Each structure stands twice: as C-alpha cells, then as structure tokens.
Amino acid sequence: MTSDVLRGYADSSAELIPRFEAISSADLFKPVADILPGTPSRVADIGAGTGRDAAWFAQQGHDVLAVEPVDALRLAGMERHRSSKIRWLNDRLPALSLLRREPPFDLLIVNAVWQHLDDAERRIAVSVLADMTGAGGLLILSLRHGIGAPNRPVHAVRAEDTLDLAATVGFRLLRQQKTESMQPGNRAAGVYWTWLALRMS
Ligand SMILES: C[S@@+](CC[C@H](N)C(=O)[O-])C[C@H]1O[C@@H](n2cnc3c(N)ncnc32)[C@H](O)[C@@H]1O
C-alpha cells in the first residue's frame, strides 16, 4: 500500500537523504542523455526525493516541478536546492490530483518510483501521466528490478508489461536500456534497472 511505502521513506529519511544526494544525476541519466530536451522546457519530477535531479534539470535552464509526498524528503530538498526554477508539490501517484491542475509538461520523470505501485495503481498512473505529457513530450521511467528494503515494499515490474501498458495510452518507445545499480549495496543485492524513454504521439 502506498501509505506503507511513504511511511518507510519517512522513517528512513535520515539515512536516505545523504544516499540520494551522493548519486550523480549526470551519471544516472546517461542512458537517455542524448534525447533529453536541449532547450528550456517544463519538467515534472515525480517522486523527486531530495530534488537532486530536479536541481540538475533546473541548472540546465528548465522549469521544474518537483513532486514529493514525503515531508522529510521534500523539506530537505527545498532546503538544499534553493532555486527560482524549482517549485515543490506535495502530491502522489497514482492520482496526482494536484499535479493534474497544471498544464501538460514537455518532460515527465518517474525515477525509481514505479516499483512501489501495484498493477492497479500502475494502470491509473499511466493514464494520468499520459494526460500530463504534452503532444511530442517525453516520459522517462526507470524500473527497479530486485528485492526492496523491508520497510518500503516493492512489486515486481517487467519492462515488456510497462511498454504494453504505456502503448495503450499513446506512448511509443524511444529508448530501452538496462543498467546496473549505482548504489553498491543494491548492486551487491542483485538490483538492476531498466530505463525507458517514451514519446507521446
Ligand atoms: C527510491 S526513491 C527515488 C527518489 C528520487 N527520484 C531519486 O532518484 O533520488 C523513491 C521516491 O518515490 C517517492 N514515492 C513513493 N511512492 C510514491 C507515490 N505513490 N507517489 C509519488 N512518490 C512516491 C518516495 O517518497 C521517494 O522519494
């Protein structure tokens, strides 16, 4: 259940904040770097954590809406990444009821979040994400494969199922790339990732 996951992130926030911040966004986004928007764009980072990636996109001139439901992570991000180009929103998948009031975005990022949604939530979420992606816009999803932390439940995810689901709401595949985990502990536990870049037709 989403509330269990969010409680797990809140309970572990002191440990997770430095771990999230230690990751290089430039390294993380290498699988899709060449297809990211090259001109200032509207970006939403959903499940933004501490806003590490939001800040990286803002530094490149984009206007970023960082969506993060866990207070401890969102407040840490607001404190660390002060920028006039980042707005923060307390909202959550799958409904994204506040984000839905915004005009569509050029780029939506859902990085390391999809594993926390079950199949029913994914079906709702993908349709909301489609509504929030402008024509020709891009959705970047990173899918986590492998076991999760005991206090942050995960559901198995297959790239093929995600692509099938995304196709039903008008996304087409631009890029699919498997990567190893950047965090040594996760890598040792056999965690790996699939990056998907999807274009809204
Ligand atoms: C593994 S962390 C990744 C954070 C950030 N994207 C990054 O790469 O550092 C997962 C994030 O998703 C958030 N999250 C979990 N369930 C969510 C939901 N249903 N809607 C939005 N965010 C969620 C968590 O609070 C956490 O910040």
The ligand as an SDF file (V2000), in Angstrom:
LIG
                    3D

 27 29  0  0  0  0  0  0  0  0999 V2000
   13.8860    5.4060   -4.4750 C   0  0  0  0  0  0  0  0  0  0  0  0
   13.2520    6.9840   -4.1200 S   0  0  0  0  0  0  0  0  0  0  0  0
   13.7940    7.9010   -5.5490 C   0  0  0  0  0  0  0  0  0  0  0  0
   13.8160    9.3720   -5.3170 C   0  0  0  0  0  0  0  0  0  0  0  0
   14.3610   10.1770   -6.4990 C   0  0  0  0  0  0  0  0  0  0  0  0
   13.5570   10.0150   -7.6780 N   0  0  0  0  0  0  0  0  0  0  0  0
   15.7850    9.7810   -6.7560 C   0  0  0  0  0  0  0  0  0  0  0  0
   16.0660    9.1540   -7.7850 O   0  0  0  0  0  0  0  0  0  0  0  0
   16.6080   10.0800   -5.8950 O   0  0  0  0  0  0  0  0  0  0  0  0
   11.5070    6.8350   -4.3820 C   0  0  0  0  0  0  0  0  0  0  0  0
   10.7720    8.1360   -4.1630 C   0  0  0  0  0  0  0  0  0  0  0  0
    9.4230    7.9660   -4.5710 O   0  0  0  0  0  0  0  0  0  0  0  0
    8.5840    8.5330   -3.6030 C   0  0  0  0  0  0  0  0  0  0  0  0
    7.2980    7.8310   -3.7000 N   0  0  0  0  0  0  0  0  0  0  0  0
    6.9790    6.6130   -3.2290 C   0  0  0  0  0  0  0  0  0  0  0  0
    5.7040    6.3220   -3.5260 N   0  0  0  0  0  0  0  0  0  0  0  0
    5.2320    7.3850   -4.2150 C   0  0  0  0  0  0  0  0  0  0  0  0
    3.9750    7.6860   -4.7950 C   0  0  0  0  0  0  0  0  0  0  0  0
    2.9370    6.8400   -4.7160 N   0  0  0  0  0  0  0  0  0  0  0  0
    3.8390    8.8620   -5.4450 N   0  0  0  0  0  0  0  0  0  0  0  0
    4.8830    9.7280   -5.5370 C   0  0  0  0  0  0  0  0  0  0  0  0
    6.0900    9.4900   -4.9910 N   0  0  0  0  0  0  0  0  0  0  0  0
    6.2600    8.3380   -4.3420 C   0  0  0  0  0  0  0  0  0  0  0  0
    9.3080    8.3360   -2.3010 C   0  0  0  0  0  0  0  0  0  0  0  0
    8.8470    9.1960   -1.2880 O   0  0  0  0  0  0  0  0  0  0  0  0
   10.7400    8.5960   -2.7250 C   0  0  0  0  0  0  0  0  0  0  0  0
   11.0600    9.9480   -2.6810 O   0  0  0  0  0  0  0  0  0  0  0  0
  1  2  1  0
  2  3  1  0
  2 10  1  0
  3  4  1  0
  4  5  1  0
  5  6  1  0
  5  7  1  0
  7  8  2  0
  7  9  1  0
 10 11  1  0
 11 12  1  0
 11 26  1  0
 12 13  1  0
 13 14  1  0
 13 24  1  0
 14 15  1  0
 14 23  1  0
 15 16  2  0
 16 17  1  0
 17 18  1  0
 17 23  2  0
 18 19  1  0
 18 20  2  0
 20 21  1  0
 21 22  2  0
 22 23  1  0
 24 25  1  0
 24 26  1  0
 26 27  1  0
M  CHG  2   2   1   9  -1
M  END
$$$$
